[in-house]
Amino acid sequence: MRASRLLSVLLLLQNRGRLTAEQIAQELEVSVRTVYRDIEALSAAGVPVYAERGRAGGFRLVGGFRTRLTGLTETEAQALALSGLPDAAAELGLGTTLAAAQLKLSAALPPELRARAEAVSRRFYVDVPGWFRDVESPPHLAAVADAVWNDQILRIRYEKWGRREVERTIKPLGLVLKAGQWYLVARSRNATATYRVGRIHSVQVVGEFERADVAGDFDLAQFWATFSEQFERRLYPRTARVRMSKLGRALAPYFLGAVGQQAVEAADTEVDDEGWQEIELPAEAGRPALGELLRFGPEIEVLEPADLRAEVADAVHRMAATYE
């Protein structure tokens, strides 16, 4: 474990600048005496660690010294961000680059850390898509990814809902992989919008832009979290009061996802003697709501609103007539 701790000390000084022995000891959960021994070992190995005396003193690396992890290239360093998603890296055209970066990183690790990393890879695997769904392979994903990396302005032909095609000039800011589908976040007409990459029919690079001027301190993760929340609110604009059997409540997370699970968990009504419970269930607008409710079969009864109850009853009667 000594080699692992020495590397941790080096990376702490590299990433945080000046640190006291007490601060390093607290981070690594070792004694101050151990820290001093580790600093001496680093110095003996040729790492330029400088000790500053006084109240504001501590240890720091001299002259901006940094480790180089066996010469990782820029694209290899970028690919490492997708090291837990090999399929996604391949879709972005970084499959072989990721493999090369992982080999270099493995070679740079001490033997004990290399063994630990290999053990982790054998024990954990990330599978992004849901069941019975594959990661889509949009034909223009690689070109879009290049534009994201290189701050290129794109003119795209895009298929909106209803199969209507439009042309947009956009400034790509980031890509998001959500449930096996790729989404592009970009600036268009002075607004930030999202585009499903699989619906982009053509891509043309028409220029470049300065990201700082267009996006400022744009945070992709924060934008996507806000967008997702707003999208769910738009997707479920109304609420249906329903009765659900025990089986129906168990099926809710599978049929309706997180929305169904949250509705069941939030229900504060009593369960009757037959195991049924009233629940406030978020519902989509129009016919999609009807389809979602019919999936439950006899394990659900719609109570309100009256128009939705009538639609479900009519659909059930017509289904029964078909099978008669």
C-alpha positions as a Markdown table, in Angstrom:
| # | Residue | x | y | z |
|---|---|---|---|---|
| 1 | Met | 0.0 | 0.0 | 0.0 |
| 2 | Arg | 3.0 | 2.3 | 0.3 |
| 3 | Ala | 3.2 | 2.9 | -3.5 |
| 4 | Ser | -0.5 | 3.7 | -3.6 |
| 5 | Arg | -0.1 | 6.2 | -0.7 |
| 6 | Leu | 2.9 | 7.9 | -2.3 |
| 7 | Leu | 0.9 | 8.4 | -5.5 |
| 8 | Ser | -1.9 | 9.9 | -3.5 |
| 9 | Val | 0.4 | 12.3 | -1.8 |
| 10 | Leu | 1.8 | 13.4 | -5.2 |
| 11 | Leu | -1.6 | 13.8 | -6.8 |
| 12 | Leu | -2.9 | 15.8 | -3.8 |
| 13 | Leu | 0.0 | 18.2 | -4.1 |
| 14 | Gln | -0.4 | 18.4 | -7.9 |
| 15 | Asn | -4.2 | 19.1 | -7.8 |
| 16 | Arg | -4.4 | 21.3 | -4.7 |
| 17 | Gly | -1.1 | 23.2 | -4.5 |
| 18 | Arg | 0.3 | 23.9 | -1.1 |
| 19 | Leu | -0.8 | 21.5 | 1.7 |
| 20 | Thr | 0.4 | 21.1 | 5.3 |
| 21 | Ala | 1.4 | 17.7 | 6.7 |
| 22 | Glu | -1.7 | 17.8 | 8.9 |
| 23 | Gln | -3.9 | 18.3 | 5.9 |
| 24 | Ile | -2.3 | 15.5 | 3.9 |
| 25 | Ala | -2.5 | 13.2 | 7.0 |
| 26 | Gln | -6.2 | 14.0 | 7.4 |
| 27 | Glu | -7.0 | 13.3 | 3.7 |
| 28 | Leu | -5.1 | 10.0 | 3.7 |
| 29 | Glu | -6.1 | 9.0 | 7.3 |
| 30 | Val | -2.5 | 8.4 | 8.3 |
| 31 | Ser | -0.2 | 10.0 | 10.9 |
| 32 | Val | 1.8 | 13.2 | 10.4 |
| 33 | Arg | 5.0 | 11.2 | 10.9 |
| 34 | Thr | 4.0 | 8.9 | 8.0 |
| 35 | Val | 3.4 | 12.0 | 5.8 |
| 36 | Tyr | 6.9 | 13.2 | 6.5 |
| 37 | Arg | 8.4 | 9.8 | 5.6 |
| 38 | Asp | 6.4 | 9.8 | 2.4 |
| 39 | Ile | 7.6 | 13.3 | 1.5 |
| 40 | Glu | 11.2 | 12.2 | 2.0 |
| 41 | Ala | 10.6 | 9.1 | -0.2 |
| 42 | Leu | 9.2 | 11.3 | -3.0 |
| 43 | Ser | 12.1 | 13.6 | -2.8 |
| 44 | Ala | 14.5 | 10.7 | -2.9 |
| 45 | Ala | 12.7 | 9.5 | -6.1 |
| 46 | Gly | 13.4 | 12.8 | -7.8 |
| 47 | Val | 10.0 | 14.5 | -7.2 |
| 48 | Pro | 10.7 | 18.2 | -6.5 |
| 49 | Val | 8.8 | 18.6 | -3.3 |
| 50 | Tyr | 9.5 | 21.9 | -1.5 |
| 51 | Ala | 8.9 | 22.6 | 2.2 |
| 52 | Glu | 7.9 | 26.1 | 3.3 |
| 53 | Arg | 8.3 | 27.1 | 6.9 |
| 54 | Gly | 6.0 | 29.3 | 9.0 |
| 55 | Arg | 2.3 | 29.6 | 9.8 |
| 56 | Ala | 1.4 | 29.7 | 6.1 |
| 57 | Gly | 3.9 | 27.0 | 5.2 |
| 58 | Gly | 3.5 | 23.5 | 4.0 |
| 59 | Phe | 4.6 | 21.3 | 1.1 |
| 60 | Arg | 4.2 | 22.1 | -2.6 |
| 61 | Leu | 5.7 | 20.9 | -5.9 |
| 62 | Val | 8.4 | 23.2 | -7.4 |
| 63 | Gly | 8.0 | 24.8 | -10.8 |
| 64 | Gly | 4.6 | 23.5 | -11.7 |
| 65 | Phe | 5.8 | 19.9 | -11.8 |
| 66 | Arg | 3.1 | 17.5 | -13.0 |
| 67 | Thr | 3.0 | 13.8 | -13.7 |
| 68 | Arg | 2.2 | 12.8 | -17.3 |
| 69 | Leu | 0.7 | 9.2 | -17.0 |
| 70 | Thr | 2.9 | 7.7 | -19.8 |
| 71 | Gly | 2.2 | 10.3 | -22.4 |
| 72 | Leu | -1.6 | 10.3 | -22.8 |
| 73 | Thr | -2.7 | 12.3 | -25.9 |
| 74 | Glu | -5.5 | 14.8 | -25.8 |
| 75 | Thr | -8.0 | 12.5 | -27.4 |
| 76 | Glu | -7.0 | 9.6 | -25.1 |
| 77 | Ala | -7.5 | 11.9 | -22.1 |
| 78 | Gln | -11.0 | 12.8 | -23.4 |
| 79 | Ala | -11.8 | 9.1 | -24.0 |
| 80 | Leu | -11.0 | 8.3 | -20.4 |
| 81 | Ala | -14.1 | 10.2 | -19.4 |
| 82 | Leu | -16.1 | 7.4 | -21.1 |
| 83 | Ser | -14.1 | 4.6 | -19.7 |
| 84 | Gly | -17.2 | 3.2 | -18.0 |
| 85 | Leu | -19.2 | 3.3 | -21.2 |
| 86 | Pro | -17.2 | 1.5 | -23.9 |
| 87 | Asp | -20.2 | 1.2 | -26.3 |
| 88 | Ala | -20.8 | 5.0 | -26.0 |
| 89 | Ala | -17.1 | 5.6 | -26.7 |
| 90 | Ala | -17.3 | 3.4 | -29.8 |
| 91 | Glu | -20.3 | 5.3 | -31.0 |
| 92 | Leu | -18.4 | 8.6 | -30.7 |
| 93 | Gly | -15.5 | 7.2 | -32.7 |
| 94 | Leu | -13.3 | 6.8 | -29.6 |
| 95 | Gly | -13.3 | 3.0 | -29.2 |
| 96 | Thr | -9.7 | 2.3 | -30.2 |
| 97 | Thr | -8.5 | 5.6 | -28.6 |
| 98 | Leu | -10.1 | 4.6 | -25.3 |
| 99 | Ala | -8.4 | 1.2 | -25.4 |
| 100 | Ala | -5.1 | 2.8 | -26.0 |
| 101 | Ala | -5.6 | 5.3 | -23.1 |
| 102 | Gln | -6.6 | 2.5 | -20.8 |
| 103 | Leu | -3.5 | 0.5 | -21.7 |
| 104 | Lys | -1.3 | 3.5 | -21.0 |
| 105 | Leu | -3.0 | 4.2 | -17.7 |
| 106 | Ser | -2.7 | 0.6 | -16.7 |
| 107 | Ala | 1.1 | 0.7 | -17.5 |
| 108 | Ala | 1.5 | 3.8 | -15.4 |
| 109 | Leu | 0.0 | 2.3 | -12.3 |
| 110 | Pro | 2.0 | 0.5 | -9.6 |
| 111 | Pro | 1.4 | -3.3 | -9.7 |
| 112 | Glu | -0.9 | -3.4 | -6.7 |
| 113 | Leu | -3.1 | -0.6 | -8.2 |
| 114 | Arg | -3.1 | -2.2 | -11.6 |
| 115 | Ala | -4.3 | -5.5 | -10.0 |
| 116 | Arg | -7.0 | -3.5 | -8.1 |
| 117 | Ala | -8.2 | -1.8 | -11.3 |
| 118 | Glu | -8.4 | -5.1 | -13.2 |
| 119 | Ala | -10.3 | -6.7 | -10.3 |
| 120 | Val | -12.9 | -3.8 | -10.5 |
| 121 | Ser | -13.3 | -4.3 | -14.2 |
| 122 | Arg | -14.0 | -8.0 | -13.7 |
| 123 | Arg | -16.6 | -7.3 | -11.0 |
| 124 | Phe | -18.6 | -4.3 | -12.2 |
| 125 | Tyr | -20.1 | -3.4 | -15.6 |
| 126 | Val | -22.3 | -0.5 | -16.7 |
| 127 | Asp | -25.2 | -1.4 | -19.1 |
| 128 | Val | -26.9 | 1.8 | -20.0 |
| 129 | Pro | -30.1 | 0.9 | -22.1 |
| 130 | Gly | -33.2 | -0.4 | -20.5 |
| 131 | Trp | -34.4 | -4.0 | -21.2 |
| 132 | Phe | -35.3 | -4.8 | -24.8 |
| 133 | Arg | -33.7 | -1.6 | -26.0 |
| 134 | Asp | -30.4 | -1.1 | -27.7 |
| 135 | Val | -28.2 | 2.0 | -27.8 |
| 136 | Glu | -29.2 | 3.7 | -31.0 |
| 137 | Ser | -26.5 | 4.3 | -33.7 |
| 138 | Pro | -27.3 | 7.6 | -35.4 |
| 139 | Pro | -25.5 | 7.9 | -38.7 |
| 140 | His | -24.3 | 11.5 | -37.9 |
| 141 | Leu | -23.3 | 11.0 | -34.3 |
| 142 | Ala | -19.5 | 11.0 | -35.1 |
| 143 | Ala | -19.8 | 14.3 | -37.1 |
| 144 | Val | -21.9 | 15.9 | -34.3 |
| 145 | Ala | -19.4 | 14.7 | -31.7 |
| 146 | Asp | -16.5 | 16.3 | -33.7 |
| 147 | Ala | -18.5 | 19.6 | -33.7 |
| 148 | Val | -18.9 | 19.4 | -30.0 |
| 149 | Trp | -15.2 | 18.8 | -29.4 |
| 150 | Asn | -14.1 | 21.5 | -31.9 |
| 151 | Asp | -16.7 | 24.2 | -31.3 |
| 152 | Gln | -18.0 | 24.0 | -34.9 |
| 153 | Ile | -21.2 | 25.7 | -36.2 |
| 154 | Leu | -23.5 | 23.2 | -37.9 |
| 155 | Arg | -26.3 | 23.5 | -40.4 |
| 156 | Ile | -28.6 | 20.5 | -39.8 |
| 157 | Arg | -31.7 | 19.1 | -41.4 |
| 158 | Tyr | -33.9 | 17.8 | -38.5 |
| 159 | Glu | -37.1 | 15.8 | -38.2 |
| 160 | Lys | -39.5 | 17.2 | -35.7 |
| 161 | Trp | -42.5 | 15.5 | -34.3 |
| 162 | Gly | -45.0 | 14.6 | -37.0 |
| 163 | Arg | -42.2 | 13.9 | -39.4 |
| 164 | Arg | -41.8 | 17.5 | -40.4 |
| 165 | Glu | -38.3 | 18.4 | -41.5 |
| 166 | Val | -36.7 | 21.8 | -40.6 |
| 167 | Glu | -33.3 | 23.3 | -41.2 |
| 168 | Arg | -31.4 | 24.8 | -38.3 |
| 169 | Thr | -28.0 | 26.5 | -37.8 |
| 170 | Ile | -26.7 | 25.5 | -34.4 |
| 171 | Lys | -23.7 | 25.8 | -32.1 |
| 172 | Pro | -23.3 | 22.4 | -30.3 |
| 173 | Leu | -22.6 | 22.6 | -26.6 |
| 174 | Gly | -22.7 | 18.9 | -25.5 |
| 175 | Leu | -24.0 | 15.4 | -26.0 |
| 176 | Val | -26.2 | 13.4 | -23.5 |
| 177 | Leu | -26.8 | 9.6 | -23.6 |
| 178 | Lys | -30.2 | 9.0 | -22.1 |
| 179 | Ala | -31.7 | 5.5 | -21.9 |
| 180 | Gly | -29.8 | 4.4 | -25.0 |
| 181 | Gln | -30.6 | 7.5 | -27.1 |
| 182 | Trp | -28.3 | 10.4 | -27.9 |
| 183 | Tyr | -29.3 | 14.0 | -27.5 |
| 184 | Leu | -27.5 | 17.1 | -28.6 |
| 185 | Val | -27.7 | 20.3 | -26.6 |
| 186 | Ala | -27.0 | 23.4 | -28.7 |
| 187 | Arg | -27.5 | 27.1 | -29.0 |
| 188 | Ser | -30.0 | 28.0 | -31.8 |
| 189 | Arg | -31.7 | 31.3 | -32.3 |
| 190 | Asn | -30.3 | 32.7 | -29.1 |
| 191 | Ala | -31.8 | 29.9 | -27.1 |
| 192 | Thr | -30.5 | 26.6 | -25.8 |
| 193 | Ala | -32.4 | 23.6 | -27.3 |
| 194 | Thr | -32.1 | 19.8 | -27.4 |
| 195 | Tyr | -32.1 | 17.6 | -30.5 |
| 196 | Arg | -32.4 | 13.9 | -30.7 |
| 197 | Val | -29.4 | 12.9 | -32.8 |
| 198 | Gly | -31.1 | 10.0 | -34.4 |
| 199 | Arg | -33.5 | 12.5 | -36.1 |
| 200 | Ile | -30.7 | 14.6 | -37.7 |
| 201 | His | -30.8 | 13.8 | -41.4 |
| 202 | Ser | -27.9 | 15.8 | -42.6 |
| 203 | Val | -24.9 | 17.7 | -41.1 |
| 204 | Gln | -22.8 | 20.5 | -42.6 |
| 205 | Val | -20.0 | 22.4 | -40.9 |
| 206 | Val | -20.4 | 26.1 | -41.7 |
| 207 | Gly | -18.0 | 27.8 | -39.3 |
| 208 | Glu | -16.5 | 27.9 | -35.8 |
| 209 | Phe | -17.5 | 29.7 | -32.6 |
| 210 | Glu | -15.9 | 30.7 | -29.3 |
| 211 | Arg | -17.6 | 28.6 | -26.7 |
| 212 | Ala | -16.9 | 31.1 | -23.9 |
| 213 | Asp | -18.8 | 33.8 | -25.9 |
| 214 | Val | -21.7 | 31.6 | -26.6 |
| 215 | Ala | -22.1 | 29.5 | -23.5 |
| 216 | Gly | -20.2 | 31.3 | -20.8 |
| 217 | Asp | -20.0 | 28.9 | -17.8 |
| 218 | Phe | -22.6 | 26.6 | -19.3 |
| 219 | Asp | -23.0 | 23.4 | -17.1 |
| 220 | Leu | -24.3 | 20.5 | -19.2 |
| 221 | Ala | -25.2 | 18.3 | -16.2 |
| 222 | Gln | -27.2 | 21.1 | -14.5 |
| 223 | Phe | -28.9 | 22.0 | -17.8 |
| 224 | Trp | -30.0 | 18.4 | -18.4 |
| 225 | Ala | -31.3 | 18.0 | -14.9 |
| 226 | Thr | -33.5 | 21.1 | -15.3 |
| 227 | Phe | -34.6 | 20.2 | -18.8 |
| 228 | Ser | -35.5 | 16.6 | -17.7 |
| 229 | Glu | -37.6 | 18.0 | -14.8 |
| 230 | Gln | -39.4 | 20.4 | -17.1 |
| 231 | Phe | -39.9 | 17.7 | -19.8 |
| 232 | Glu | -41.6 | 15.4 | -17.3 |
| 233 | Arg | -44.0 | 18.2 | -16.2 |
| 234 | Arg | -44.9 | 18.8 | -19.8 |
| 235 | Leu | -45.3 | 15.1 | -20.5 |
| 236 | Tyr | -47.7 | 14.6 | -17.5 |
| 237 | Pro | -49.8 | 17.8 | -17.5 |
| 238 | Arg | -52.8 | 16.3 | -15.6 |
| 239 | Thr | -53.5 | 13.9 | -12.7 |
| 240 | Ala | -55.8 | 10.9 | -12.7 |
| 241 | Arg | -57.3 | 9.5 | -9.5 |
| 242 | Val | -57.3 | 5.7 | -9.8 |
| 243 | Arg | -57.8 | 2.6 | -7.7 |
| 244 | Met | -55.0 | 0.0 | -8.1 |
| 245 | Ser | -54.7 | -3.5 | -6.9 |
| 246 | Lys | -51.6 | -4.9 | -5.1 |
| 247 | Leu | -50.4 | -6.3 | -8.4 |
| 248 | Gly | -51.2 | -3.0 | -10.2 |
| 249 | Arg | -49.1 | -1.1 | -7.7 |
| 250 | Ala | -46.2 | -3.5 | -8.2 |
| 251 | Leu | -46.5 | -3.1 | -12.0 |
| 252 | Ala | -46.5 | 0.8 | -11.8 |
| 253 | Pro | -42.7 | 1.2 | -11.8 |
| 254 | Tyr | -42.4 | -1.2 | -14.8 |
| 255 | Phe | -45.2 | 0.4 | -16.9 |
| 256 | Leu | -44.7 | 4.1 | -15.9 |
| 257 | Gly | -41.1 | 4.2 | -14.7 |
| 258 | Ala | -40.1 | 6.6 | -11.9 |
| 259 | Val | -43.3 | 8.6 | -12.2 |
| 260 | Gly | -45.4 | 5.5 | -11.4 |
| 261 | Gln | -43.1 | 4.5 | -8.5 |
| 262 | Gln | -43.2 | 7.9 | -7.0 |
| 263 | Ala | -47.0 | 8.1 | -7.2 |
| 264 | Val | -47.4 | 4.7 | -5.4 |
| 265 | Glu | -44.9 | 5.6 | -2.7 |
| 266 | Ala | -46.6 | 9.0 | -2.1 |
| 267 | Ala | -50.0 | 7.6 | -1.7 |
| 268 | Asp | -51.4 | 8.2 | 1.8 |
| 269 | Thr | -54.8 | 6.5 | 1.4 |
| 270 | Glu | -55.8 | 3.3 | 3.2 |
| 271 | Val | -55.6 | -0.1 | 1.5 |
| 272 | Asp | -59.0 | -1.8 | 1.5 |
| 273 | Asp | -59.7 | -5.3 | 2.5 |
| 274 | Glu | -59.2 | -6.6 | -1.0 |
| 275 | Gly | -55.8 | -4.9 | -1.4 |
| 276 | Trp | -56.9 | -1.9 | -3.5 |
| 277 | Gln | -55.7 | 1.6 | -2.9 |
| 278 | Glu | -56.6 | 5.0 | -4.3 |
| 279 | Ile | -53.6 | 6.8 | -5.9 |
| 280 | Glu | -53.1 | 10.2 | -7.6 |
| 281 | Leu | -51.3 | 9.2 | -10.8 |
| 282 | Pro | -49.7 | 11.7 | -13.2 |
| 283 | Ala | -51.2 | 11.3 | -16.7 |
| 284 | Glu | -50.2 | 12.2 | -20.2 |
| 285 | Ala | -52.4 | 14.3 | -22.5 |
| 286 | Gly | -54.7 | 12.7 | -25.1 |
| 287 | Arg | -54.5 | 9.1 | -26.3 |
| 288 | Pro | -51.1 | 8.3 | -24.8 |
| 289 | Ala | -52.7 | 8.4 | -21.3 |
| 290 | Leu | -55.3 | 5.9 | -22.5 |
| 291 | Gly | -52.7 | 3.5 | -23.7 |
| 292 | Glu | -50.7 | 3.7 | -20.5 |
| 293 | Leu | -53.7 | 3.0 | -18.3 |
| 294 | Leu | -54.9 | 0.1 | -20.5 |
| 295 | Arg | -51.6 | -1.7 | -19.9 |
| 296 | Phe | -52.7 | -2.4 | -16.4 |
| 297 | Gly | -55.7 | -4.4 | -17.6 |
| 298 | Pro | -58.1 | -5.3 | -14.7 |
| 299 | Glu | -55.6 | -4.2 | -12.0 |
| 300 | Ile | -56.7 | -0.5 | -12.2 |
| 301 | Glu | -59.9 | 1.5 | -12.2 |
| 302 | Val | -59.9 | 5.1 | -13.3 |
| 303 | Leu | -62.1 | 7.3 | -11.0 |
| 304 | Glu | -61.4 | 10.8 | -12.2 |
| 305 | Pro | -61.4 | 12.8 | -14.4 |
| 306 | Ala | -64.7 | 11.7 | -15.8 |
| 307 | Asp | -63.7 | 12.1 | -19.4 |
| 308 | Leu | -60.7 | 9.8 | -19.0 |
| 309 | Arg | -62.8 | 7.2 | -17.1 |
| 310 | Ala | -65.3 | 7.3 | -20.0 |
| 311 | Glu | -62.5 | 6.8 | -22.6 |
| 312 | Val | -61.1 | 3.8 | -20.7 |
| 313 | Ala | -64.5 | 2.3 | -20.3 |
| 314 | Asp | -65.3 | 2.7 | -24.1 |
| 315 | Ala | -61.9 | 1.2 | -25.0 |
| 316 | Val | -62.5 | -1.8 | -22.7 |
| 317 | His | -66.1 | -2.4 | -24.2 |
| 318 | Arg | -64.7 | -2.3 | -27.7 |
| 319 | Met | -61.9 | -4.7 | -26.8 |
| 320 | Ala | -64.5 | -7.1 | -25.3 |
| 321 | Ala | -66.7 | -6.9 | -28.4 |
| 322 | Thr | -63.7 | -7.8 | -30.5 |
| 323 | Tyr | -63.0 | -11.0 | -28.5 |
| 324 | Glu | -66.7 | -11.9 | -28.4 |
